[in-house]
Amino acid sequence: LFEDLEAVLPDCPVTPQVLTIAAKSRNAAGHRPEAFDLLQEALQMQPDFLEALLFQATLEVEAGQVEAAEKTLSRAVEHHPLEFRVHHQLSQVLARLGDSPRATQHADEAKRLRDLRERFTELHARASIDVQSADLRYDLAMTAKQLGMTEMALNWLTQTLALDRQHADARIALNELREQALSGSNARSSVESSVERGQ
């Protein structure tokens, strides 16, 4: 498989995704230093690229650089606080460093987020069958919101209200999400304007 990847990668555009795949390929071929270099290149292009951060931490642990892995994963948590894989991997690293309280904290958060994703998948499957349930779509929206999937939450809330215009909880949640989205958009516009003015 990795030999096949090595053959096609030179023809691919250089993106963080491609660089991370190339890093995994080079590591599998026994070239860890090259893998590290490719990951650094990926993270220079996109500092918050999740797959590169996770794989870099994996390589750091394998190389005995557990403290470095902790820093890499802490950085990943800052960018991806709702990704259960980050919390799970960080909990394992913290356990190796002897930091049991933080290891437990991140293990618990990983389980909470994984359970939410499993619930979302289950609800999504049920919604594809029960096409008339407003409450089911509301549950989907609220689960998506907890997972940080705002656009998807907005979509499911809209569907909820299309089925039941009197669904008060859905209407309140939809207004709150729209206000949050508008506030975030205004904040970004303010920052961009300040940068353009050189402030």
ABEGO torsion letter per residue (X at the ends): XAAAAAAAAAABBBBAAAAAAAAAAAAAAGBAAAAAAAAAAAAAABAABAAAAAAAAAAAAAAGBAAAAAAAAAAAAAABAABAAAAAAAAAAAAAAGBAAAAAAAAAAAAAAAAAAAAAAAAAAAAAABAABAAAAAAAAAAAAAAGBAAAAAAAAAAAAAABAABAAAAAAAAAAAAAAAAAAAAAAAAAAAAAAGX
